[in-house]
């Protein structure tokens, strides 16, 4: 039915353009012939009043039809990719797969959007805050549009060479680095201690940069009778992994943005040799898969810690004009989330993990996964507070059926679902990663689950980290 409606609408537009061109050309030719007292032949009438309007109409319609065909092709490719993820091959269904679990320590997590910061966003999603009228963004008729703009975002005055979108993304990244200030300070200090203890060849590098070493440690280094204390875990570097929308791929300058990030991290005590920055450009289809692949890579890096950032902003008039070709009621937004993650064995001086993120792949039964984690009987199942973070829109076709099949043998009810990406309008390219990182904002006593209809064999749990005292009690 939806396809038929779209086809009828498209045919109406084509006919309207052809009729308009026909009327204009016919009127012009008749007036011209009348003024010049020209007596057209049957061939002239056929040529100028039929063929010419059709040719002009086709020329006018060609760019629009080509754009429609390209967009339909892209949409079909995305649907095929989604279908491939949802419907596994018969051989995969028949084969027995062993669930694989990984555990990551979460040392900090923050999120920022128009509805607020951190767990304020969860309250806003449950209350559903509508978009606001944006007087700085207008539609094709010059009228203000609705948007989820962050009104108190501070932009740098010396970044006029970047588009409005890139300026706002850079400002959002700066805001999150400021939020991660204390965590990053502790990581920088731990890296310094690791280098002084394990990597004597780096001692000279640290001496070359006295701003990165406090006065007390410099005195210890100069005194040969004192040595650096051994840190809890050896750390070799900080990874900064930033997820960006794929349509920024050809506009994002890696070198310039690396300098931009390095300057901020150097001020916190890092040296460039200990920083590795990577950008990943994702689409709405690939984002969640890329996020899970990154988690798997982090889990095997036992001497590294990773700052993960997911960010997008479509508060840009030039970008909005492009989006209106696809959707006349397009609602842009901007948002960012970040977290510091490391393998379960990694401990950081002066920091305790706030939460643990457990990821299970190749699982086929959610009830069994909950039993494996001893989460089949939790007090929160009896409450009305939502704790299952859904990464798709509630209106997605087949969503209700997928959820019922996924949780049918558990105590999880429909009122426990939270559609984490509901307050970001149509800005959806990195939304699934943002929604997954919102799960890290759950209150301390709750266990959060992350669900994506496009990754049914992946099960993610966020729960409180076990403290050192609890670990000792369990060991005893």
Helices and strands as residue ranges (DSSP letters): H 2-36, H 42-46, I 47-51, H 52-86, H 90-94, E 100-113, E 116-117, H 119-127, E 132-138, E 144-148, H 164-179, H 181-198, G 200-202, H 203-207, G 210-212, H 215-222, E 237-245, G 246-248, H 254-266, G 272-274, E 275-282, H 287-299, E 304-313, H 317-323, E 332-343, E 355-361, H 366-372, G 379-382, E 388-390, H 399-407, G 414-416, E 417-419, H 431-438, G 439-441, E 448-451, E 458-464, H 468-475
